[in-house]
Amino acid sequence: MEITELVWNLFLLLLPGVISTLMIRYITTQKQYSVFEFVIYSAVLGIGTLIIMELFCSMYWLFIGIFNKSVSTEFGLNLSIWNNLFNGQKSLNKSEMFISYILAIPLGFLWGFLITKKVFIRIFQKWKLTNRFGDDDVWSYYLNSPSTDWIYVHNKKTNTTFFGRIGAFSDSTEKRELILEDVIVYESSPWSEKYQTNAVFLELNSFEFTIESPKTIQNETATNNQV
């Protein structure tokens, strides 16, 4: 399949969005994007990067115009990239494209940080525009919660309970994996301590495991220190 010059130029123009999308995907726990979602996100973030570049460029020339009377300022677009997008100009400004690629990296990390900290969700909740909790599902919401640190993991099949601090957990996929640290392993019924270990890796089956948070951490940690 032959790649035309138009398609190639369009790819180069939207590449900043691709870079930002990859940065967001890298630092968040979002599920794998479909091809359609990836293209849409890349296009939106790519245009967003160019708009931010335009704002910076406009502010720069406005600042120059204020302090340098020999420079005249006019209302209009400063970047030649817009001519490539809307007026069919074929030649690309290599300097502008290079700057957009560099700018896309910190912008991607910024968007990812805002998503991870649920800034947008909190704003929408404050405006009563959504009731969503901001994670892919309850698994991510529960384990990402600041109040969730020490947990009980009950294995119904083996009558075993693991108590420990969350070390790491998998993304919201069908395969749920969990690492607990400073672990005490109990027999659930009758309740008795079996042994202690530094860490344990658990691959959870949703029908065999339940997770609980202790009512008070102080009692459990005090018990750990005494043993």
Residue frames as a rotation matrix with the C-alpha (Angstrom) as fourth column:
MET 1
0.582 0.813 0.000 0.00
0.813 -0.582 0.000 0.00
0.000 0.000 -1.000 0.00
GLU 2
-0.298 -0.719 0.628 1.50
0.718 -0.602 -0.349 3.31
0.630 0.347 0.695 -1.12
ILE 3
0.117 0.248 -0.962 1.70
0.862 -0.506 -0.026 6.09
-0.493 -0.826 -0.273 1.45
THR 4
0.416 0.108 0.903 0.84
0.708 -0.662 -0.247 9.38
0.571 0.742 -0.352 -0.20
GLU 5
-0.643 -0.701 0.310 2.50
0.406 -0.655 -0.637 12.65
0.650 -0.284 0.705 0.74
LEU 6
-0.087 0.712 0.696 -0.77
-0.535 -0.623 0.570 13.89
0.840 -0.323 0.436 2.22
VAL 7
0.811 0.392 -0.435 -1.10
0.078 0.665 0.743 10.87
0.580 -0.636 0.509 4.52
TRP 8
0.034 -0.898 -0.439 2.56
0.859 0.251 -0.446 11.15
0.511 -0.362 0.780 5.55
ASN 9
-0.669 -0.254 0.699 2.23
0.015 -0.944 -0.329 14.85
0.743 -0.210 0.635 6.37
LEU 10
0.337 0.868 0.365 -0.96
-0.520 -0.152 0.841 14.19
0.785 -0.473 0.400 8.32
PHE 11
0.656 -0.178 -0.734 0.86
0.544 0.786 0.295 11.52
0.524 -0.593 0.612 10.33
LEU 12
-0.438 -0.899 -0.014 3.71
0.707 -0.335 -0.623 13.93
0.555 -0.283 0.782 11.11
LEU 13
-0.433 0.344 0.833 1.22
-0.359 -0.914 0.190 16.60
0.827 -0.216 0.519 12.20
LEU 14
0.620 0.764 0.179 -0.60
-0.516 0.225 0.827 14.21
0.591 -0.605 0.534 14.54
LEU 15
0.101 -0.674 -0.732 2.58
0.357 0.711 -0.605 12.56
0.929 -0.201 0.312 15.86
PRO 16
-0.719 -0.326 0.614 2.70
-0.408 -0.518 -0.752 14.90
0.563 -0.791 0.240 18.92
GLY 17
0.195 0.881 0.432 -0.67
-0.960 0.082 0.266 13.44
0.199 -0.466 0.862 19.93
VAL 18
0.647 -0.055 -0.760 0.68
-0.053 0.992 -0.117 9.92
0.760 0.116 0.639 19.52
ILE 19
-0.441 -0.890 -0.113 3.62
0.164 0.044 -0.985 10.78
0.882 -0.454 0.127 21.77
SER 20
-0.559 0.293 0.776 1.34
-0.773 -0.522 -0.360 12.32
0.300 -0.801 0.518 24.43
THR 21
0.553 0.823 -0.131 -1.03
-0.742 0.558 0.372 9.34
0.379 -0.108 0.919 24.30
LEU 22
0.331 -0.524 -0.785 1.87
0.234 0.851 -0.470 6.92
0.914 -0.028 0.404 24.82
MET 23
-0.726 -0.587 0.358 3.11
-0.147 -0.375 -0.915 8.99
0.672 -0.717 0.186 27.78
ILE 24
-0.125 0.784 0.608 -0.38
-0.973 -0.217 0.080 8.94
0.195 -0.581 0.790 29.33
ARG 25
0.711 0.408 -0.573 -0.68
-0.383 0.908 0.171 5.20
0.590 0.098 0.801 28.76
TYR 26
-0.092 -0.872 -0.481 2.73
0.170 0.462 -0.870 4.66
0.981 -0.162 0.106 30.35
ILE 27
-0.894 -0.386 0.227 2.06
-0.103 -0.315 -0.943 6.44
0.435 -0.867 0.242 33.66
THR 28
-0.202 0.876 0.438 -1.61
-0.979 -0.168 -0.115 5.62
-0.027 -0.452 0.892 34.19
THR 29
-0.786 0.012 0.618 -3.41
-0.142 0.969 -0.200 2.36
-0.601 -0.245 -0.760 34.83
GLN 30
0.057 0.833 -0.550 -5.78
-0.881 -0.218 -0.421 2.76
-0.470 0.508 0.721 31.90
LYS 31
0.375 0.158 0.914 -6.89
0.153 0.961 -0.229 -0.35
-0.914 0.226 0.336 30.04
GLN 32
-0.653 -0.641 0.403 -5.42
0.461 0.086 0.883 -1.09
-0.601 0.763 0.240 26.63
TYR 33
-0.196 0.572 -0.796 -6.83
-0.545 -0.739 -0.397 1.36
-0.815 0.357 0.457 24.09
SER 34
0.422 0.356 0.834 -8.65
0.587 0.593 -0.551 0.12
-0.691 0.722 0.041 21.03
VAL 35
-0.507 -0.618 0.601 -7.36
0.854 -0.266 0.447 1.33
-0.117 0.740 0.662 17.66
PHE 36
0.184 0.677 0.712 -10.29
0.662 -0.621 0.420 3.74
0.727 0.394 -0.563 17.39
GLU 37
0.906 0.150 -0.395 -9.68
0.414 -0.499 0.761 5.18
-0.083 -0.854 -0.514 20.86
PHE 38
0.050 -0.978 -0.201 -5.95
0.719 -0.104 0.687 5.52
-0.693 -0.178 0.698 20.23
VAL 39
-0.449 -0.180 0.875 -6.54
0.841 -0.415 0.346 7.42
0.301 0.892 0.338 16.97
ILE 40
0.526 0.738 0.422 -9.12
0.503 -0.670 0.545 9.75
0.686 -0.074 -0.724 18.54
TYR 41
0.802 -0.274 -0.531 -6.98
0.450 -0.309 0.838 10.46
-0.394 -0.911 -0.124 21.63
SER 42
-0.227 -0.960 0.164 -3.92
0.833 -0.104 0.543 11.06
-0.504 0.260 0.823 19.46
ALA 43
-0.211 0.217 0.953 -5.80
0.765 -0.570 0.299 13.49
0.608 0.792 -0.045 17.22
VAL 44
0.804 0.586 0.099 -7.26
0.377 -0.631 0.678 15.44
0.460 -0.508 -0.728 20.14
LEU 45
0.641 -0.623 -0.447 -3.97
0.448 -0.170 0.878 15.60
-0.623 -0.763 0.170 22.04
GLY 46
-0.291 -0.756 0.586 -2.08
0.938 -0.103 0.332 16.47
-0.191 0.646 0.739 18.87
ILE 47
0.127 0.434 0.892 -4.36
0.554 -0.777 0.300 19.43
0.823 0.456 -0.339 18.13
GLY 48
0.941 0.235 -0.244 -4.16
0.323 -0.405 0.856 20.38
0.103 -0.884 -0.456 21.82
THR 49
0.176 -0.961 -0.215 -0.35
0.782 0.004 0.623 20.44
-0.597 -0.278 0.752 21.64
LEU 50
-0.432 -0.311 0.846 -0.46
0.838 -0.484 0.251 22.72
0.332 0.818 0.470 18.60
ILE 51
0.557 0.695 0.454 -2.95
0.408 -0.705 0.579 25.04
0.723 -0.137 -0.677 20.32
ILE 52
0.811 -0.329 -0.484 -0.65
0.437 -0.210 0.875 25.33
-0.389 -0.921 -0.026 23.34
MET 53
-0.263 -0.921 0.286 2.27
0.898 -0.126 0.421 26.06
-0.352 0.368 0.861 21.00
GLU 54
-0.099 0.323 0.941 0.17
0.682 -0.667 0.301 28.78
0.725 0.672 -0.155 19.35
LEU 55
0.890 0.451 -0.073 -0.63
0.340 -0.547 0.765 30.33
0.305 -0.706 -0.640 22.74
PHE 56
0.392 -0.833 -0.392 3.05
0.640 -0.060 0.766 30.37
-0.662 -0.551 0.509 23.73
CYS 57
-0.442 -0.566 0.696 4.01
0.897 -0.284 0.338 31.88
0.006 0.774 0.633 20.39
SER 58
0.285 0.641 0.713 1.29
0.551 -0.718 0.425 34.55
0.784 0.272 -0.557 20.64
MET 59
0.920 0.018 -0.391 2.35
0.367 -0.388 0.845 35.45
-0.136 -0.921 -0.364 24.17
TYR 60
-0.008 -1.000 -0.030 5.96
0.827 -0.023 0.561 35.71
-0.561 -0.021 0.827 23.02
TRP 61
-0.474 -0.169 0.864 5.19
0.773 -0.551 0.316 38.12
0.422 0.817 0.392 20.18
LEU 62
0.633 0.725 0.274 2.81
0.437 -0.626 0.646 40.10
0.639 -0.289 -0.713 22.37
PHE 63
0.682 -0.471 -0.560 5.56
0.545 -0.184 0.818 40.48
-0.488 -0.863 0.131 24.97
ILE 64
-0.392 -0.857 0.333 8.04
0.862 -0.217 0.458 41.54
-0.320 0.467 0.824 22.27
GLY 65
-0.127 0.425 0.896 5.53
0.710 -0.591 0.382 44.01
0.692 0.685 -0.227 20.84
ILE 66
0.844 0.471 -0.256 4.93
0.500 -0.521 0.692 45.65
0.192 -0.712 -0.675 24.22
PHE 67
0.570 -0.694 -0.440 8.61
0.284 -0.336 0.898 46.33
-0.771 -0.637 0.006 24.92
ASN 68
-0.630 -0.755 0.180 9.84
0.434 -0.150 0.888 46.82
-0.644 0.638 0.422 21.36
LYS 69
0.142 0.761 -0.633 7.96
-0.142 -0.617 -0.774 49.54
-0.980 0.200 0.020 19.51
SER 70
-0.440 -0.382 -0.813 9.62
-0.827 -0.180 0.532 48.63
-0.350 0.906 -0.237 16.22
VAL 71
-0.987 0.160 -0.016 7.77
0.147 0.939 0.312 45.31
0.065 0.305 -0.950 16.21
SER 72
-0.446 0.895 0.009 4.12
-0.883 -0.441 0.162 45.53
0.149 0.064 0.987 15.19
THR 73
-0.890 0.230 0.394 1.61
0.042 0.901 -0.432 42.97
-0.454 -0.368 -0.811 16.47
GLU 74
-0.469 0.777 -0.420 -1.45
-0.820 -0.205 0.535 41.80
0.329 0.595 0.733 14.57
PHE 75
0.032 0.581 0.813 -4.27
-0.673 0.614 -0.413 39.46
-0.739 -0.534 0.411 15.43
GLY 76
0.528 0.145 -0.837 -3.93
-0.773 0.491 -0.402 36.11
0.353 0.859 0.372 13.69
LEU 77
0.966 -0.189 0.175 -2.29
0.106 0.911 0.399 32.70
-0.234 -0.367 0.900 13.79
ASN 78
0.446 -0.881 -0.157 1.48
-0.799 -0.471 0.373 32.56
-0.403 -0.041 -0.914 14.14
LEU 79
-0.264 -0.577 0.773 2.28
-0.209 0.817 0.538 28.93
-0.942 -0.019 -0.336 13.32
SER 80
-0.432 0.044 -0.901 2.55
-0.901 -0.063 0.429 27.79
-0.038 0.997 0.066 9.73
ILE 81
-0.968 0.084 0.235 1.28
0.050 0.988 -0.145 24.37
-0.244 -0.129 -0.961 10.85
TRP 82
-0.168 0.982 -0.087 -2.29
0.012 -0.086 -0.996 25.65
-0.986 -0.169 0.002 10.58
ASN 83
0.060 0.133 -0.989 -1.78
-0.933 -0.345 -0.103 26.18
-0.355 0.929 0.103 6.84
ASN 84
-0.862 -0.385 -0.330 -0.81
-0.472 0.846 0.247 22.52
0.184 0.369 -0.911 6.55
LEU 85
-0.808 0.567 0.161 -3.97
0.317 0.649 -0.691 21.44
-0.496 -0.508 -0.704 8.35
PHE 86
0.051 0.968 -0.245 -6.55
0.384 -0.246 -0.890 23.78
-0.922 -0.048 -0.384 6.89
ASN 87
0.470 0.121 -0.874 -5.18
-0.561 -0.724 -0.402 25.36
-0.681 0.679 -0.273 3.70
GLY 88
0.964 0.008 0.267 -3.53
0.163 0.774 -0.612 22.37
-0.212 0.633 0.745 2.08
GLN 89
0.500 -0.857 -0.122 0.04
-0.854 -0.465 -0.234 23.64
0.144 0.221 -0.965 2.34
LYS 90
0.853 -0.136 -0.504 2.35
0.019 0.973 -0.232 20.69
0.522 0.188 0.832 1.67
SER 91
-0.122 -0.992 -0.040 5.72
0.165 0.020 -0.986 21.83
0.979 -0.127 0.161 3.02
LEU 92
0.756 0.354 -0.550 6.13
0.545 0.125 0.829 21.40
0.362 -0.927 -0.098 6.77
ASN 93
0.449 -0.601 0.661 8.01
-0.626 -0.740 -0.247 23.76
0.638 -0.303 -0.708 9.05
LYS 94
0.171 -0.438 -0.882 10.61
0.307 0.875 -0.375 21.39
0.936 -0.207 0.284 10.50
SER 95
-0.821 -0.495 0.284 11.41
-0.072 -0.404 -0.912 23.66
0.566 -0.770 0.296 13.45
GLU 96
-0.220 0.834 0.505 7.75
-0.951 -0.298 0.077 23.83
0.215 -0.464 0.860 14.49
MET 97
0.590 0.444 -0.674 7.33
-0.368 0.891 0.265 20.08
0.719 0.092 0.689 14.11
PHE 98
-0.265 -0.778 -0.570 10.45
0.330 0.482 -0.812 19.37
0.906 -0.403 0.129 16.20
ILE 99
-0.832 -0.001 0.555 9.26
-0.452 -0.579 -0.679 21.72
0.322 -0.815 0.481 18.96
SER 100
0.178 0.979 0.100 5.82
-0.919 0.129 0.373 20.08
0.352 -0.159 0.922 18.94
TYR 101
0.397 -0.098 -0.912 7.40
0.049 0.995 -0.086 16.62
0.916 -0.011 0.400 19.39
ILE 102
-0.687 -0.703 -0.181 9.49
0.272 -0.019 -0.962 17.84
0.673 -0.711 0.204 22.33
LEU 103
-0.657 0.493 0.571 6.53
-0.716 -0.647 -0.265 19.67
0.239 -0.582 0.777 23.90
ALA 104
0.255 0.833 -0.491 4.32
-0.591 0.536 0.602 16.59
0.765 0.137 0.630 23.59
ILE 105
-0.268 -0.432 -0.861 6.45
0.346 0.791 -0.504 14.66
0.899 -0.433 -0.063 26.11
PRO 106
-0.992 -0.083 -0.093 5.97
0.115 -0.317 -0.941 16.92
0.048 -0.945 0.324 29.19
LEU 107
-0.430 0.903 0.029 2.36
-0.888 -0.428 0.171 17.57
0.166 0.048 0.985 28.16
GLY 108
0.076 0.425 -0.902 1.73
-0.258 0.882 0.394 13.83
0.963 0.203 0.176 28.07
PHE 109
-0.614 -0.359 -0.703 3.17
0.565 0.422 -0.709 13.45
0.551 -0.833 -0.057 31.57
LEU 110
-0.934 0.315 0.168 1.09
-0.355 -0.776 -0.521 16.43
-0.034 -0.547 0.837 32.72
TRP 111
-0.062 0.957 -0.282 -2.16
-0.845 0.099 0.525 14.96
0.531 0.271 0.803 31.36
GLY 112
-0.036 -0.005 -0.999 -1.23
0.162 0.987 -0.011 11.59
0.986 -0.163 -0.035 32.86
PHE 113
-0.913 -0.323 -0.247 -0.57
0.306 -0.144 -0.941 13.19
0.269 -0.935 0.231 36.26
LEU 114
-0.668 0.723 0.176 -3.93
-0.744 -0.652 -0.147 15.00
0.008 -0.229 0.973 36.17
ILE 115
0.145 0.715 -0.684 -5.69
-0.582 0.620 0.526 11.75
0.800 0.321 0.506 35.23
THR 116
-0.345 -0.367 -0.864 -3.88
0.388 0.783 -0.487 9.74
0.855 -0.503 -0.127 37.93
LYS 117
-0.977 -0.054 -0.205 -4.76
0.209 -0.416 -0.885 12.33
-0.037 -0.908 0.418 40.60
LYS 118
-0.284 0.952 0.116 -8.35
0.957 0.273 0.100 12.41
0.063 0.139 -0.988 39.29
VAL 119
-0.829 -0.086 -0.552 -8.28
0.208 -0.965 -0.162 16.21
-0.518 -0.249 0.818 38.96
PHE 120
-0.836 0.531 -0.143 -10.80
-0.373 -0.358 0.856 16.28
0.403 0.768 0.497 36.11
ILE 121
-0.319 0.735 -0.599 -13.15
0.526 0.663 0.533 13.85
0.789 -0.145 -0.598 37.86
ARG 122
-0.441 0.113 -0.890 -13.09
0.858 -0.238 -0.455 15.91
-0.263 -0.965 0.008 41.06
ILE 123
-0.927 0.124 -0.353 -13.90
-0.197 -0.964 0.177 19.08
-0.318 0.234 0.919 39.11
PHE 124
-0.618 0.731 -0.290 -16.79
-0.252 0.165 0.953 17.34
0.745 0.662 0.082 37.34
GLN 125
-0.289 0.497 -0.818 -18.03
0.822 0.567 0.054 15.92
0.491 -0.657 -0.572 40.66
LYS 126
-0.723 -0.034 -0.690 -17.89
0.493 -0.725 -0.481 19.38
-0.484 -0.688 0.540 42.23
TRP 127
-0.808 0.431 -0.402 -19.99
-0.579 -0.710 0.401 20.72
-0.113 0.556 0.823 39.36
LYS 128
-0.179 0.744 0.643 -22.30
-0.293 0.584 -0.757 17.68
-0.939 -0.324 0.113 39.78
LEU 129
0.130 0.146 -0.981 -21.63
-0.988 -0.063 -0.140 16.59
-0.082 0.987 0.136 36.21
THR 130
0.007 -0.151 -0.988 -20.70
-0.376 0.916 -0.143 13.00
0.927 0.372 -0.051 37.09
ASN 131
0.709 0.198 0.677 -20.91
-0.704 0.268 0.658 10.40
-0.051 -0.943 0.329 39.85
ARG 132
0.730 -0.502 -0.463 -18.03
0.161 0.785 -0.598 8.30
0.664 0.363 0.654 38.52
PHE 133
0.894 -0.431 -0.121 -15.13
0.114 -0.042 0.993 7.56
-0.432 -0.902 0.012 40.84
GLY 134
0.637 -0.621 -0.458 -12.48
-0.742 -0.654 -0.146 8.04
-0.209 0.433 -0.877 38.16
ASP 135
-0.469 -0.792 0.391 -10.94
-0.595 0.610 0.523 4.55
-0.653 0.013 -0.757 37.90
ASP 136
-0.737 0.143 -0.660 -11.48
-0.542 0.458 0.704 1.78
0.403 0.877 -0.260 35.38
ASP 137
0.164 0.789 -0.592 -13.43
0.059 0.591 0.804 -0.31
0.985 -0.166 0.051 37.90
VAL 138
0.869 0.270 0.415 -13.89
-0.372 -0.195 0.907 -0.89
0.326 -0.943 -0.069 41.63
TRP 139
0.684 -0.696 -0.218 -10.68
0.727 0.677 0.117 -2.97
0.066 -0.238 0.969 41.77
SER 140
-0.245 -0.805 0.541 -8.55
0.700 -0.533 -0.475 0.05
0.671 0.262 0.694 40.84
TYR 141
0.221 0.412 0.884 -10.67
-0.251 -0.852 0.460 2.45
0.942 -0.324 -0.085 42.88
TYR 142
0.973 0.224 -0.050 -10.39
-0.026 0.325 0.945 0.35
0.228 -0.919 0.322 46.05
LEU 143
0.514 -0.838 -0.182 -6.67
0.851 0.472 0.231 -0.43
-0.108 -0.273 0.956 45.84
ASN 144
-0.261 -0.586 0.767 -5.76
0.639 -0.700 -0.318 3.13
0.724 0.408 0.557 44.76
SER 145
0.710 0.622 0.331 -7.65
0.158 -0.599 0.785 4.64
0.686 -0.505 -0.524 47.69
PRO 146
-0.163 -0.818 0.551 -5.34
-0.477 -0.424 -0.770 6.43
0.864 -0.388 -0.321 50.18
SER 147
0.163 0.315 0.935 -7.18
-0.986 0.089 0.141 4.70
-0.038 -0.945 0.325 53.02
THR 148
0.985 0.171 -0.020 -6.39
-0.172 0.979 -0.111 1.25
0.001 0.113 0.994 51.63
ASP 149
0.132 -0.991 0.034 -2.97
-0.946 -0.136 -0.294 0.15
0.296 0.007 -0.955 52.85
TRP 150
-0.878 -0.307 0.367 -3.24
-0.430 0.843 -0.323 -2.97
-0.210 -0.441 -0.872 55.01
ILE 151
0.045 0.918 -0.395 -5.77
-0.963 0.145 0.228 -5.57
0.266 0.370 0.890 53.86
TYR 152
-0.266 0.022 0.964 -7.04
-0.359 0.925 -0.121 -9.08
-0.894 -0.379 -0.238 54.50
VAL 153
-0.254 0.211 -0.944 -7.23
-0.930 0.214 0.298 -11.42
0.265 0.954 0.142 51.51
HIS 154
-0.053 0.359 0.932 -9.41
-0.609 0.728 -0.315 -14.46
-0.792 -0.584 0.180 52.18
ASN 155
-0.670 -0.127 -0.731 -9.00
-0.665 0.540 0.516 -17.60
0.329 0.832 -0.446 50.09
LYS 156
0.201 0.874 0.443 -12.28
-0.965 0.255 -0.066 -19.44
-0.171 -0.414 0.894 50.48
LYS 157
0.636 0.077 -0.768 -11.03
-0.458 0.839 -0.295 -22.56
0.621 0.539 0.568 48.74
THR 158
-0.122 -0.804 -0.582 -7.99
0.229 0.547 -0.805 -23.17
0.966 -0.231 0.118 50.97
ASN 159
0.779 0.492 -0.389 -9.48
0.495 -0.102 0.863 -21.64
0.385 -0.865 -0.323 54.15
THR 160
-0.166 -0.930 -0.327 -6.48
0.982 -0.186 0.030 -19.27
-0.089 -0.316 0.945 54.30
THR 161
0.916 0.397 0.049 -6.27
0.399 -0.916 -0.031 -15.54
0.033 0.049 -0.998 55.05
PHE 162
-0.161 -0.968 0.193 -3.36
0.934 -0.213 -0.287 -13.27
0.319 0.135 0.938 54.16
PHE 163
0.878 0.347 -0.328 -2.89
0.443 -0.849 0.288 -10.03
-0.178 -0.399 -0.900 56.10
GLY 164
-0.156 -0.988 -0.011 -0.34
0.895 -0.146 0.421 -7.53
-0.417 0.056 0.907 54.81
ARG 165
0.055 0.048 -0.997 0.49
-0.105 -0.993 -0.053 -4.17
-0.993 0.108 -0.050 53.30
ILE 166
0.882 0.313 0.352 -0.21
0.317 0.161 -0.935 -3.62
-0.349 0.936 0.042 49.61
GLY 167
-0.120 -0.983 -0.137 3.08
0.280 -0.166 0.946 -3.63
-0.952 0.075 0.295 47.71
ALA 168
-0.805 -0.061 -0.590 1.81
-0.524 -0.391 0.757 -3.66
-0.277 0.918 0.283 44.12
PHE 169
-0.060 0.809 0.584 -1.22
0.176 0.585 -0.792 -4.70
-0.983 0.055 -0.178 42.11
SER 170
-0.689 -0.204 0.696 -2.02
0.668 0.196 0.718 -5.28
-0.283 0.959 0.001 38.47
ASP 171
-0.885 0.416 -0.210 -4.04
-0.465 -0.817 0.340 -3.03
-0.030 0.398 0.917 36.18
SER 172
-0.088 0.954 0.286 -7.74
-0.587 0.182 -0.789 -3.53
-0.805 -0.237 0.544 35.61
THR 173
-0.437 -0.062 -0.897 -7.53
-0.819 0.440 0.369 -6.62
0.372 0.896 -0.243 33.44
GLU 174
0.587 0.688 -0.426 -9.02
-0.482 0.720 0.499 -10.07
0.650 -0.088 0.755 33.62
LYS 175
0.210 -0.613 -0.762 -5.86
0.616 0.688 -0.384 -11.27
0.759 -0.389 0.522 35.40
ARG 176
0.749 0.121 0.651 -5.87
-0.365 -0.744 0.559 -9.80
0.552 -0.657 -0.514 38.91
GLU 177
0.194 -0.782 -0.592 -2.47
0.667 0.548 -0.505 -10.01
0.720 -0.297 0.627 40.63
LEU 178
0.821 0.146 0.553 -1.47
-0.297 -0.718 0.630 -8.66
0.489 -0.680 -0.546 44.02
ILE 179
-0.154 -0.887 -0.435 1.74
0.412 0.342 -0.844 -8.43
0.898 -0.309 0.313 46.05
LEU 180
0.895 0.393 0.210 1.47
-0.058 -0.365 0.929 -8.14
0.442 -0.844 -0.304 49.83
GLU 181
-0.181 -0.982 0.059 4.39
-0.057 -0.049 -0.997 -7.22
0.982 -0.183 -0.047 52.10
ASP 182
-0.813 -0.201 0.547 5.00
-0.543 -0.078 -0.836 -7.91
0.211 -0.976 -0.046 55.83
VAL 183
-0.046 0.877 -0.479 2.51
-0.619 0.351 0.702 -10.75
0.784 0.328 0.527 55.59
ILE 184
-0.694 0.028 0.719 0.90
-0.578 0.573 -0.581 -12.84
-0.429 -0.819 -0.381 58.32
VAL 185
-0.501 0.504 -0.703 -0.84
-0.468 0.526 0.710 -15.97
0.728 0.685 -0.028 57.03
TYR 186
-0.519 0.445 0.730 -3.80
-0.754 0.165 -0.636 -17.26
-0.403 -0.880 0.250 59.04
GLU 187
-0.868 0.493 -0.068 -6.02
0.426 0.807 0.410 -20.29
0.257 0.327 -0.910 58.94
SER 188
-0.618 0.644 0.452 -9.50
-0.414 -0.754 0.509 -18.81
0.669 0.128 0.732 58.60
SER 189
0.354 0.803 0.480 -11.51
-0.898 0.149 0.413 -21.40
0.260 -0.577 0.774 60.49
PRO 190
0.747 0.288 -0.599 -10.66
0.652 -0.490 0.578 -21.94
-0.127 -0.823 -0.554 63.25
TRP 191
0.842 -0.387 0.376 -8.77
-0.164 -0.848 -0.504 -18.63
0.513 0.363 -0.777 63.29
SER 192
0.731 -0.682 -0.029 -5.07
0.267 0.247 0.931 -19.23
-0.628 -0.688 0.363 64.00
GLU 193
0.536 -0.625 -0.568 -1.75
-0.797 -0.596 -0.097 -17.89
-0.278 0.505 -0.817 62.80
LYS 194
0.969 -0.194 0.153 0.20
0.236 0.908 -0.346 -20.24
-0.071 0.371 0.926 60.54
TYR 195
0.028 -1.000 -0.011 3.37
0.948 0.023 0.318 -18.31
-0.318 -0.019 0.948 59.66
GLN 196
0.679 0.083 -0.729 4.84
-0.025 -0.990 -0.136 -14.94
-0.733 0.111 -0.671 58.66
THR 197
0.107 -0.644 0.757 6.72
0.951 0.289 0.112 -13.95
-0.291 0.708 0.643 55.51
ASN 198
-0.633 -0.457 -0.625 8.24
0.307 -0.889 0.339 -10.84
-0.711 0.023 0.703 53.97
ALA 199
-0.427 0.490 -0.760 6.06
-0.819 -0.566 0.096 -10.86
-0.383 0.663 0.643 50.86
VAL 200
-0.417 0.364 0.833 3.59
0.345 0.911 -0.225 -12.99
-0.841 0.193 -0.506 48.95
PHE 201
-0.840 0.177 -0.513 2.38
-0.536 -0.419 0.733 -12.93
-0.085 0.890 0.447 45.36
LEU 202
-0.388 0.803 0.452 -1.29
0.172 0.545 -0.821 -13.73
-0.905 -0.241 -0.350 44.82
GLU 203
-0.952 0.258 -0.166 -3.07
-0.210 -0.154 0.965 -14.40
0.223 0.954 0.201 41.56
LEU 204
-0.682 0.708 0.185 -6.68
-0.303 -0.043 -0.952 -13.80
-0.666 -0.705 0.244 42.48
ASN 205
-0.780 0.619 0.093 -9.67
0.429 0.420 0.799 -15.67
0.456 0.663 -0.594 41.15
SER 206
-0.669 0.495 0.554 -12.72
-0.545 -0.834 0.087 -13.47
0.505 -0.244 0.828 41.72
PHE 207
0.377 0.889 -0.261 -14.82
-0.458 0.424 0.781 -16.42
0.805 -0.175 0.567 42.87
GLU 208
0.351 -0.321 -0.880 -12.29
0.621 0.783 -0.038 -17.74
0.701 -0.533 0.474 45.40
PHE 209
-0.618 -0.701 -0.357 -10.98
0.755 -0.401 -0.518 -14.57
0.220 -0.589 0.777 47.07
THR 210
0.691 0.676 0.255 -12.44
0.557 -0.723 0.409 -11.69
0.461 -0.141 -0.876 49.03
ILE 211
-0.477 -0.856 0.198 -10.59
0.583 -0.477 -0.658 -8.59
0.658 -0.198 0.727 50.23
GLU 212
0.696 0.669 -0.260 -11.27
0.631 -0.396 0.668 -6.65
0.344 -0.629 -0.697 53.42
SER 213
-0.177 -0.690 0.702 -9.78
-0.063 -0.704 -0.707 -3.59
0.982 -0.169 0.081 55.10
PRO 214
-0.403 0.005 -0.915 -9.23
0.857 0.353 -0.375 -3.81
0.321 -0.935 -0.147 58.89
LYS 215
0.663 0.743 0.089 -11.30
0.640 -0.625 0.448 -1.42
0.388 -0.240 -0.890 60.95
THR 216
0.884 -0.466 0.044 -8.23
-0.420 -0.747 0.515 -0.13
-0.207 -0.474 -0.856 62.81
ILE 217
0.569 -0.756 -0.324 -4.67
-0.094 0.332 -0.939 -0.50
0.817 0.565 0.118 61.58
GLN 218
0.016 -0.639 0.769 -3.17
-0.889 -0.361 -0.282 0.23
0.458 -0.679 -0.574 64.99
ASN 219
0.513 0.248 0.822 -4.38
-0.707 0.665 0.241 -3.03
-0.487 -0.704 0.516 66.50
GLU 220
0.991 -0.113 0.076 -3.05
0.136 0.810 -0.571 -5.12
0.003 0.576 0.817 63.64
THR 221
0.404 -0.899 0.168 0.34
-0.168 -0.254 -0.953 -3.43
0.899 0.357 -0.254 63.45
ALA 222
0.114 -0.321 0.940 0.70
-0.986 -0.156 0.067 -3.69
0.125 -0.934 -0.334 67.21
THR 223
0.808 0.230 0.543 0.03
-0.325 0.942 0.086 -7.41
-0.492 -0.246 0.835 66.92
ASN 224
0.853 -0.520 -0.044 2.67
0.168 0.354 -0.920 -7.70
0.494 0.778 0.389 64.19
ASN 225
0.170 -0.836 0.523 5.27
-0.586 -0.512 -0.628 -5.94
0.792 -0.200 -0.576 66.35
GLN 226
0.317 0.009 0.948 4.61
-0.921 0.241 0.306 -8.18
-0.226 -0.970 0.084 69.33
VAL 227
0.971 0.104 0.216 5.10
-0.063 0.980 -0.187 -11.42
-0.231 0.168 0.958 67.42
